[in-house]
Amino acid sequence: MVGTMEEARIPGYFKNKGILITGSTGFLGKILVEKILRVQPDVKRIYLPVRAPDAESAKKRVETEVIGKELFGLLRETHGKGFQSFVDEKVVPLAGDIIHENFGVEGAQLAQMTQEINAIVNGAATTNFYERYDVALDVNVMGVKHMCQLARQCPNLEVILHVSTAYVVGERQGVIQELPFKHGETLREDDAELRLDVDAELRLARDYQRQLAGDDAEQKNERKAMKELGLARAREFGWPNTYVFTKALGEMTLAQELAGGGVPVAIVRPSIITSIQKDPLPGWIEGTRTIDAILIGYAKQNLSCFLADLDLTMDVVSLLQAPNCSSPTLLH
């Protein structure tokens, strides 16, 4: 975790910088957008690629799912009548998707964006534990690859921050060193010869999907079959579910794609992210997430008891801490 002095330097870094943030419509993403705009109003521009058919739809989606949230109330109050013009000047919604090369951005817009980007925060992900294998690979692995390809086109890029999860280390016990994954590494301690090939996993998912599409009897069960494939592959290599497995594959892809590139890369591995601790809206959380379902169930007396070891420490991180992690290293 960064110290107080380093935290104080972070707002200064963003002055006159161009930032690309993927996953901005997600919980962590929109909080990061708000925080940058609030603590450093002199940020040059924040590019936000979102899934949308065109530029106008992208703008509406950012207005509805990001800027329009009550989370931005303090920022709106600070700028008053000038809030919208401030946002229009600083925030650039893009009709794009990380599953496509260059996120689907083309032409003059791509040229301007790549010239202006100084920092990339890759927060886009599918967090469904039992996602379809093809979908999880597209977002959590190919999305990382496309981000790296885009990064290589940015001559003024200074840092990449990739959001992963603490649970890429699986269900191992004891103190575990937070080290970057080696390409091909698995969590199967009982089989040291077993190797993981990211490209082979991508081919497997594509081939299996084609096989299902060509079999009329199997088409109805395609979704279930692709989910089961993801879970089977995760467990084959020692991970408990498709989400953490593909996030680990994403980390491997990041290391392979940017090896020797000279740009500092930070991989942030937060544990269970909960509500905002302080600014701008104490206690704010969007929807019911992970641990919150248990807390709400207990508060409403729908959950009378919960089996747990009272000596265990619950590993959660507030949203005061998660967006503040920023240095060229691997953080938890």
C-alpha positions as a LaTeX table, in Angstrom:
\begin{tabular}{lrrr}
\hline
Residue & $x$ (\AA) & $y$ (\AA) & $z$ (\AA) \\
\hline
Met1 & 0.00 & 0.00 & 0.00 \\
Val2 & 1.37 & 3.41 & $-0.88$ \\
Gly3 & 2.32 & 5.71 & 2.00 \\
Thr4 & 0.98 & 9.16 & 2.80 \\
Met5 & 3.76 & 11.05 & 0.99 \\
Glu6 & 3.41 & 8.94 & $-2.14$ \\
Glu7 & $-0.39$ & 9.32 & $-2.06$ \\
Ala8 & 0.06 & 13.09 & $-1.98$ \\
Arg9 & 2.12 & 12.90 & $-5.18$ \\
Ile10 & $-0.49$ & 10.94 & $-7.14$ \\
Pro11 & $-2.83$ & 13.91 & $-7.86$ \\
Gly12 & 0.17 & 15.86 & $-9.12$ \\
Tyr13 & 1.04 & 13.09 & $-11.53$ \\
Phe14 & $-2.32$ & 13.31 & $-13.30$ \\
Lys15 & $-1.93$ & 17.03 & $-14.10$ \\
Asn16 & $-2.04$ & 17.54 & $-17.89$ \\
Lys17 & $-2.04$ & 13.76 & $-18.43$ \\
Gly18 & $-4.14$ & 11.69 & $-20.79$ \\
Ile19 & $-5.61$ & 8.60 & $-19.11$ \\
Leu20 & $-7.31$ & 5.59 & $-20.71$ \\
Ile21 & $-9.58$ & 3.68 & $-18.33$ \\
Thr22 & $-11.27$ & 0.44 & $-19.36$ \\
Gly23 & $-14.17$ & $-0.90$ & $-17.31$ \\
Ser24 & $-15.36$ & 2.59 & $-16.38$ \\
Thr25 & $-19.01$ & 1.50 & $-16.11$ \\
Gly26 & $-18.01$ & $-1.00$ & $-13.43$ \\
Phe27 & $-17.94$ & $-0.35$ & $-9.70$ \\
Leu28 & $-14.21$ & 0.30 & $-9.32$ \\
Gly29 & $-13.91$ & 2.06 & $-12.69$ \\
Lys30 & $-16.44$ & 4.81 & $-12.08$ \\
Ile31 & $-14.97$ & 5.50 & $-8.64$ \\
Leu32 & $-11.55$ & 5.94 & $-10.21$ \\
Val33 & $-12.96$ & 8.34 & $-12.83$ \\
Glu34 & $-14.65$ & 10.42 & $-10.12$ \\
Lys35 & $-11.54$ & 10.48 & $-7.95$ \\
Ile36 & $-9.23$ & 11.67 & $-10.73$ \\
Leu37 & $-11.65$ & 14.42 & $-11.78$ \\
Arg38 & $-12.09$ & 15.52 & $-8.16$ \\
Val39 & $-8.51$ & 15.50 & $-6.89$ \\
Gln40 & $-6.91$ & 16.64 & $-10.16$ \\
Pro41 & $-9.25$ & 18.87 & $-12.20$ \\
Asp42 & $-6.27$ & 19.75 & $-14.42$ \\
Val43 & $-6.13$ & 16.24 & $-15.87$ \\
Lys44 & $-5.91$ & 16.67 & $-19.64$ \\
Arg45 & $-8.37$ & 14.00 & $-20.75$ \\
Ile46 & $-9.86$ & 10.71 & $-19.61$ \\
Tyr47 & $-10.73$ & 8.28 & $-22.40$ \\
Leu48 & $-13.52$ & 5.83 & $-21.56$ \\
Pro49 & $-14.17$ & 3.01 & $-24.07$ \\
Val50 & $-17.62$ & 1.48 & $-23.50$ \\
Arg51 & $-19.64$ & $-1.06$ & $-25.45$ \\
Ala52 & $-21.93$ & 0.95 & $-27.71$ \\
Pro53 & $-22.91$ & 0.93 & $-31.42$ \\
Asp54 & $-21.86$ & 4.54 & $-32.05$ \\
Ala55 & $-20.39$ & 7.68 & $-30.47$ \\
Glu56 & $-23.73$ & 9.12 & $-29.39$ \\
Ser57 & $-24.73$ & 5.87 & $-27.68$ \\
Ala58 & $-21.34$ & 5.74 & $-25.95$ \\
Lys59 & $-21.84$ & 9.28 & $-24.65$ \\
Lys60 & $-25.31$ & 8.45 & $-23.34$ \\
Arg61 & $-24.05$ & 5.31 & $-21.65$ \\
Val62 & $-21.24$ & 7.17 & $-19.87$ \\
Glu63 & $-23.70$ & 9.88 & $-18.80$ \\
Thr64 & $-26.14$ & 7.30 & $-17.44$ \\
Glu65 & $-23.85$ & 4.65 & $-15.97$ \\
Val66 & $-20.90$ & 6.76 & $-14.85$ \\
Ile67 & $-21.26$ & 10.55 & $-14.62$ \\
Gly68 & $-24.95$ & 10.44 & $-13.73$ \\
Lys69 & $-24.45$ & 8.37 & $-10.57$ \\
Glu70 & $-24.91$ & 9.94 & $-7.12$ \\
Leu71 & $-21.23$ & 9.17 & $-6.62$ \\
Phe72 & $-20.48$ & 12.34 & $-8.62$ \\
Gly73 & $-22.61$ & 14.54 & $-6.33$ \\
Leu74 & $-19.65$ & 16.19 & $-4.59$ \\
Leu75 & $-17.97$ & 16.92 & $-7.92$ \\
Arg76 & $-21.24$ & 18.30 & $-9.30$ \\
Glu77 & $-21.61$ & 20.50 & $-6.23$ \\
Thr78 & $-18.02$ & 21.76 & $-6.54$ \\
His79 & $-18.41$ & 22.84 & $-10.17$ \\
Gly80 & $-22.03$ & 23.99 & $-9.95$ \\
Lys81 & $-23.39$ & 25.19 & $-13.29$ \\
Gly82 & $-20.04$ & 24.50 & $-14.92$ \\
Phe83 & $-20.15$ & 20.78 & $-14.12$ \\
Gln84 & $-21.32$ & 19.59 & $-17.54$ \\
Ser85 & $-18.86$ & 21.75 & $-19.48$ \\
Phe86 & $-16.07$ & 20.50 & $-17.19$ \\
Val87 & $-17.03$ & 16.88 & $-17.87$ \\
Asp88 & $-17.37$ & 17.50 & $-21.63$ \\
Glu89 & $-13.86$ & 18.97 & $-21.69$ \\
Lys90 & $-12.22$ & 16.21 & $-19.65$ \\
Val91 & $-14.12$ & 12.98 & $-20.41$ \\
Val92 & $-14.06$ & 11.35 & $-23.86$ \\
Pro93 & $-16.53$ & 8.46 & $-24.25$ \\
Leu94 & $-15.54$ & 6.00 & $-26.98$ \\
Ala95 & $-17.70$ & 3.44 & $-28.72$ \\
Gly96 & $-15.34$ & 0.52 & $-28.24$ \\
Asp97 & $-14.86$ & $-2.93$ & $-26.79$ \\
Ile98 & $-11.70$ & $-4.53$ & $-25.44$ \\
Ile99 & $-12.47$ & $-7.78$ & $-27.27$ \\
His100 & $-11.56$ & $-6.01$ & $-30.54$ \\
Glu101 & $-8.18$ & $-4.80$ & $-31.78$ \\
Asn102 & $-7.63$ & $-1.15$ & $-30.83$ \\
Phe103 & $-10.88$ & $-1.58$ & $-28.88$ \\
Gly104 & $-12.66$ & $-0.96$ & $-32.20$ \\
Val105 & $-11.47$ & 2.67 & $-32.32$ \\
Glu106 & $-10.27$ & 3.83 & $-35.74$ \\
Gly107 & $-8.96$ & 6.72 & $-37.83$ \\
Ala108 & $-8.39$ & 10.21 & $-36.47$ \\
Gln109 & $-9.86$ & 9.32 & $-33.09$ \\
Leu110 & $-7.38$ & 6.46 & $-32.65$ \\
Ala111 & $-4.48$ & 8.68 & $-33.76$ \\
Gln112 & $-5.38$ & 11.43 & $-31.29$ \\
Met113 & $-5.96$ & 9.00 & $-28.44$ \\
Thr114 & $-2.67$ & 7.14 & $-28.87$ \\
Gln115 & $-0.75$ & 10.44 & $-28.97$ \\
Glu116 & $-2.39$ & 11.76 & $-25.80$ \\
Ile117 & $-2.35$ & 8.68 & $-23.57$ \\
Asn118 & 0.19 & 8.80 & $-20.75$ \\
Ala119 & $-1.36$ & 6.14 & $-18.50$ \\
Ile120 & $-3.63$ & 3.13 & $-19.00$ \\
Val121 & $-5.78$ & 1.61 & $-16.27$ \\
Asn122 & $-7.16$ & $-1.74$ & $-17.40$ \\
Gly123 & $-10.11$ & $-2.50$ & $-15.15$ \\
Ala124 & $-12.41$ & $-4.21$ & $-17.66$ \\
Ala125 & $-13.25$ & $-7.81$ & $-16.77$ \\
Thr126 & $-15.99$ & $-10.34$ & $-16.46$ \\
Thr127 & $-16.12$ & $-11.33$ & $-12.79$ \\
Asn128 & $-18.65$ & $-14.14$ & $-13.12$ \\
Phe129 & $-17.08$ & $-17.13$ & $-11.35$ \\
Tyr130 & $-18.71$ & $-19.54$ & $-13.81$ \\
Glu131 & $-18.68$ & $-17.49$ & $-17.00$ \\
Arg132 & $-18.76$ & $-19.14$ & $-20.41$ \\
Tyr133 & $-15.18$ & $-20.07$ & $-21.22$ \\
Asp134 & $-15.18$ & $-18.29$ & $-24.58$ \\
Val135 & $-16.57$ & $-15.09$ & $-23.05$ \\
Ala136 & $-14.13$ & $-15.13$ & $-20.12$ \\
Leu137 & $-11.19$ & $-15.66$ & $-22.48$ \\
Asp138 & $-12.37$ & $-12.88$ & $-24.80$ \\
Val139 & $-12.59$ & $-10.32$ & $-21.99$ \\
Asn140 & $-10.02$ & $-11.37$ & $-19.39$ \\
Val141 & $-7.32$ & $-12.60$ & $-21.77$ \\
Met142 & $-7.82$ & $-11.22$ & $-25.28$ \\
Gly143 & $-8.88$ & $-7.90$ & $-23.75$ \\
Val144 & $-5.47$ & $-7.72$ & $-22.06$ \\
Lys145 & $-3.73$ & $-8.62$ & $-25.32$ \\
His146 & $-5.57$ & $-5.88$ & $-27.21$ \\
Met147 & $-4.75$ & $-3.40$ & $-24.45$ \\
Cys148 & $-1.05$ & $-4.27$ & $-24.79$ \\
Gln149 & $-1.19$ & $-3.91$ & $-28.57$ \\
Leu150 & $-2.77$ & $-0.50$ & $-28.16$ \\
Ala151 & $-0.18$ & 0.45 & $-25.54$ \\
Arg152 & 2.63 & $-0.20$ & $-28.02$ \\
Gln153 & 1.12 & 2.47 & $-30.28$ \\
Cys154 & 1.26 & 5.15 & $-27.56$ \\
Pro155 & 4.61 & 6.99 & $-27.84$ \\
Asn156 & 4.00 & 9.01 & $-24.66$ \\
Leu157 & 2.83 & 6.13 & $-22.46$ \\
Glu158 & 4.40 & 6.22 & $-18.98$ \\
Val159 & 2.64 & 3.53 & $-16.95$ \\
Ile160 & 0.11 & 0.70 & $-17.20$ \\
Leu161 & $-2.00$ & $-0.36$ & $-14.22$ \\
His162 & $-3.78$ & $-3.70$ & $-14.60$ \\
Val163 & $-6.50$ & $-4.67$ & $-12.12$ \\
Ser164 & $-6.43$ & $-8.37$ & $-11.26$ \\
Thr165 & $-7.59$ & $-10.18$ & $-8.12$ \\
Ala166 & $-5.90$ & $-11.58$ & $-5.01$ \\
Tyr167 & $-7.54$ & $-14.91$ & $-5.77$ \\
Val168 & $-5.41$ & $-15.67$ & $-8.83$ \\
Val169 & $-3.25$ & $-17.58$ & $-6.32$ \\
Gly170 & $-6.07$ & $-20.10$ & $-5.91$ \\
Glu171 & $-6.88$ & $-21.93$ & $-2.69$ \\
Arg172 & $-3.37$ & $-22.52$ & $-1.39$ \\
Gln173 & $-2.83$ & $-22.27$ & 2.36 \\
Gly174 & $-0.39$ & $-20.16$ & 4.37 \\
Val175 & 1.70 & $-17.14$ & 3.43 \\
Ile176 & 1.94 & $-16.81$ & $-0.35$ \\
Gln177 & 4.44 & $-14.50$ & $-2.00$ \\
Glu178 & 2.89 & $-12.08$ & $-4.46$ \\
Leu179 & 5.00 & $-12.77$ & $-7.51$ \\
Pro180 & 4.15 & $-12.31$ & $-11.19$ \\
Phe181 & 3.11 & $-15.50$ & $-12.95$ \\
Lys182 & 5.59 & $-17.18$ & $-15.24$ \\
His183 & 4.21 & $-18.08$ & $-18.64$ \\
Gly184 & 2.89 & $-21.63$ & $-18.50$ \\
Glu185 & 2.81 & $-21.78$ & $-14.69$ \\
Thr186 & 0.04 & $-23.79$ & $-13.03$ \\
Leu187 & $-1.15$ & $-24.23$ & $-9.44$ \\
Arg188 & $-0.98$ & $-28.03$ & $-9.60$ \\
Glu189 & 1.69 & $-28.80$ & $-7.02$ \\
Asp190 & 1.10 & $-32.53$ & $-7.55$ \\
Asp191 & 2.16 & $-32.34$ & $-11.21$ \\
Ala192 & 5.31 & $-30.30$ & $-11.78$ \\
Glu193 & 5.45 & $-31.33$ & $-15.45$ \\
Leu194 & 2.04 & $-29.88$ & $-16.30$ \\
Arg195 & 2.33 & $-26.72$ & $-18.42$ \\
Leu196 & $-0.27$ & $-24.14$ & $-19.35$ \\
Asp197 & $-0.42$ & $-22.77$ & $-22.90$ \\
Val198 & $-2.58$ & $-19.65$ & $-23.19$ \\
Asp199 & $-2.83$ & $-19.85$ & $-26.99$ \\
Ala200 & $-3.85$ & $-23.51$ & $-26.77$ \\
Glu201 & $-6.67$ & $-22.57$ & $-24.37$ \\
Leu202 & $-7.91$ & $-19.92$ & $-26.80$ \\
Arg203 & $-7.89$ & $-22.46$ & $-29.65$ \\
Leu204 & $-9.63$ & $-25.06$ & $-27.51$ \\
Ala205 & $-12.49$ & $-22.69$ & $-26.69$ \\
Arg206 & $-12.91$ & $-21.65$ & $-30.34$ \\
Asp207 & $-12.82$ & $-25.23$ & $-31.61$ \\
Tyr208 & $-15.28$ & $-26.45$ & $-28.99$ \\
Gln209 & $-17.66$ & $-23.60$ & $-29.78$ \\
Arg210 & $-17.53$ & $-24.47$ & $-33.50$ \\
Gln211 & $-18.18$ & $-28.10$ & $-32.66$ \\
Leu212 & $-21.24$ & $-27.18$ & $-30.62$ \\
Ala213 & $-22.52$ & $-24.80$ & $-33.32$ \\
Gly214 & $-22.29$ & $-27.57$ & $-35.93$ \\
Asp215 & $-24.30$ & $-30.03$ & $-33.85$ \\
Asp216 & $-28.02$ & $-29.20$ & $-33.85$ \\
Ala217 & $-28.61$ & $-31.37$ & $-30.79$ \\
Glu218 & $-25.95$ & $-29.49$ & $-28.82$ \\
Gln219 & $-26.88$ & $-25.91$ & $-29.76$ \\
Lys220 & $-29.50$ & $-25.68$ & $-27.01$ \\
Asn221 & $-26.90$ & $-26.66$ & $-24.44$ \\
Glu222 & $-24.10$ & $-24.46$ & $-25.80$ \\
Arg223 & $-24.16$ & $-21.98$ & $-22.91$ \\
Lys224 & $-24.06$ & $-24.72$ & $-20.30$ \\
Ala225 & $-21.37$ & $-26.65$ & $-22.17$ \\
Met226 & $-19.11$ & $-23.60$ & $-22.49$ \\
Lys227 & $-19.51$ & $-22.87$ & $-18.79$ \\
Glu228 & $-18.63$ & $-26.45$ & $-17.91$ \\
Leu229 & $-15.59$ & $-26.32$ & $-20.19$ \\
Gly230 & $-14.27$ & $-23.24$ & $-18.39$ \\
Leu231 & $-14.70$ & $-24.83$ & $-14.98$ \\
Ala232 & $-13.07$ & $-28.08$ & $-16.13$ \\
Arg233 & $-10.05$ & $-26.27$ & $-17.59$ \\
Ala234 & $-9.65$ & $-24.14$ & $-14.46$ \\
Arg235 & $-9.66$ & $-27.18$ & $-12.20$ \\
Glu236 & $-7.34$ & $-29.08$ & $-14.53$ \\
Phe237 & $-4.63$ & $-26.51$ & $-13.81$ \\
Gly238 & $-5.41$ & $-25.95$ & $-10.12$ \\
Trp239 & $-7.74$ & $-22.91$ & $-10.08$ \\
Pro240 & $-11.19$ & $-23.12$ & $-8.44$ \\
Asn241 & $-13.27$ & $-21.30$ & $-11.07$ \\
Thr242 & $-13.23$ & $-19.75$ & $-14.53$ \\
Tyr243 & $-12.96$ & $-16.16$ & $-13.29$ \\
Val244 & $-9.72$ & $-16.46$ & $-11.31$ \\
Phe245 & $-8.25$ & $-18.84$ & $-13.90$ \\
Thr246 & $-8.74$ & $-16.43$ & $-16.80$ \\
Lys247 & $-7.52$ & $-13.50$ & $-14.68$ \\
Ala248 & $-4.31$ & $-15.48$ & $-14.10$ \\
Leu249 & $-4.09$ & $-16.13$ & $-17.85$ \\
Gly250 & $-4.55$ & $-12.38$ & $-18.35$ \\
Glu251 & $-1.57$ & $-11.67$ & $-16.08$ \\
Met252 & 0.55 & $-14.14$ & $-18.06$ \\
Thr253 & $-0.52$ & $-12.50$ & $-21.31$ \\
Leu254 & 0.34 & $-9.06$ & $-19.94$ \\
Ala255 & 3.85 & $-10.19$ & $-18.99$ \\
Gln256 & 4.43 & $-11.88$ & $-22.33$ \\
Glu257 & 3.12 & $-9.03$ & $-24.47$ \\
Leu258 & 5.03 & $-6.26$ & $-22.67$ \\
Ala259 & 8.28 & $-8.10$ & $-21.91$ \\
Gly260 & 11.20 & $-5.73$ & $-22.37$ \\
Gly261 & 8.91 & $-2.87$ & $-23.37$ \\
Gly262 & 10.36 & $-0.36$ & $-20.94$ \\
Val263 & 7.00 & 0.89 & $-19.62$ \\
Pro264 & 6.39 & 0.34 & $-15.86$ \\
Val265 & 3.52 & $-2.07$ & $-15.24$ \\
Ala266 & 1.59 & $-2.33$ & $-11.97$ \\
Ile267 & $-0.60$ & $-5.37$ & $-11.35$ \\
Val268 & $-3.06$ & $-4.63$ & $-8.55$ \\
Arg269 & $-4.56$ & $-7.67$ & $-6.82$ \\
Pro270 & $-7.30$ & $-6.46$ & $-4.46$ \\
Ser271 & $-9.25$ & $-8.97$ & $-2.39$ \\
Ile272 & $-13.00$ & $-8.49$ & $-1.82$ \\
Ile273 & $-13.82$ & $-4.85$ & $-2.61$ \\
Thr274 & $-16.50$ & $-3.26$ & $-0.45$ \\
Ser275 & $-18.04$ & 0.20 & $-0.15$ \\
Ile276 & $-16.34$ & 3.60 & $-0.10$ \\
Gln277 & $-14.84$ & 4.34 & 3.30 \\
Lys278 & $-14.78$ & 8.14 & 3.11 \\
Asp279 & $-14.88$ & 10.55 & 0.14 \\
Pro280 & $-16.88$ & 11.37 & $-1.83$ \\
Leu281 & $-19.84$ & 9.44 & $-0.39$ \\
Pro282 & $-19.13$ & 7.32 & 2.72 \\
Gly283 & $-20.64$ & 3.85 & 2.54 \\
Trp284 & $-21.59$ & 4.10 & $-1.15$ \\
Ile285 & $-21.78$ & 0.83 & $-2.99$ \\
Glu286 & $-23.42$ & $-0.12$ & $-6.26$ \\
Gly287 & $-25.79$ & $-3.05$ & $-6.05$ \\
Thr288 & $-25.28$ & $-6.14$ & $-3.92$ \\
Arg289 & $-21.80$ & $-7.54$ & $-4.32$ \\
Thr290 & $-19.85$ & $-10.54$ & $-2.94$ \\
Ile291 & $-19.71$ & $-10.16$ & 0.85 \\
Asp292 & $-22.56$ & $-7.61$ & 0.89 \\
Ala293 & $-25.17$ & $-10.28$ & 0.22 \\
Ile294 & $-24.22$ & $-12.00$ & 3.49 \\
Leu295 & $-24.27$ & $-8.73$ & 5.46 \\
Ile296 & $-27.64$ & $-7.70$ & 4.04 \\
Gly297 & $-29.07$ & $-11.16$ & 4.69 \\
Tyr298 & $-27.94$ & $-10.96$ & 8.31 \\
Ala299 & $-29.25$ & $-7.40$ & 8.75 \\
Lys300 & $-32.68$ & $-8.40$ & 7.41 \\
Gln301 & $-32.66$ & $-11.50$ & 9.65 \\
Asn302 & $-32.93$ & $-13.75$ & 6.60 \\
Leu303 & $-29.63$ & $-15.35$ & 7.57 \\
Ser304 & $-29.83$ & $-16.42$ & 11.20 \\
Cys305 & $-26.36$ & $-17.95$ & 11.32 \\
Phe306 & $-23.26$ & $-18.29$ & 9.19 \\
Leu307 & $-20.73$ & $-21.08$ & 9.69 \\
Ala308 & $-17.25$ & $-19.63$ & 10.07 \\
Asp309 & $-14.07$ & $-19.85$ & 12.10 \\
Leu310 & $-14.16$ & $-16.92$ & 14.55 \\
Asp311 & $-10.35$ & $-16.76$ & 14.53 \\
Leu312 & $-10.17$ & $-16.07$ & 10.81 \\
Thr313 & $-9.64$ & $-12.57$ & 9.42 \\
Met314 & $-12.01$ & $-11.44$ & 6.68 \\
Asp315 & $-9.95$ & $-10.13$ & 3.76 \\
Val316 & $-11.82$ & $-7.13$ & 2.36 \\
Val317 & $-10.62$ & $-3.79$ & 1.01 \\
Ser318 & $-12.56$ & $-0.53$ & 1.05 \\
Leu319 & $-12.80$ & 1.76 & $-1.92$ \\
Leu320 & $-10.75$ & 4.36 & $-0.10$ \\
Gln321 & $-7.79$ & 2.04 & $-0.55$ \\
Ala322 & $-8.21$ & 0.22 & $-3.87$ \\
Pro323 & $-8.04$ & 3.26 & $-6.22$ \\
Asn324 & $-5.09$ & 4.68 & $-4.28$ \\
Cys325 & $-2.72$ & 1.85 & $-5.23$ \\
Ser326 & $-0.32$ & 3.22 & $-7.82$ \\
Ser327 & 3.32 & 2.28 & $-8.29$ \\
Pro328 & 5.27 & 0.25 & $-10.88$ \\
Thr329 & 5.17 & $-3.04$ & $-8.99$ \\
Leu330 & 2.79 & $-5.82$ & $-8.02$ \\
Leu331 & 0.49 & $-4.74$ & $-5.22$ \\
His332 & $-2.07$ & $-6.34$ & $-2.94$ \\
\hline
\end{tabular}
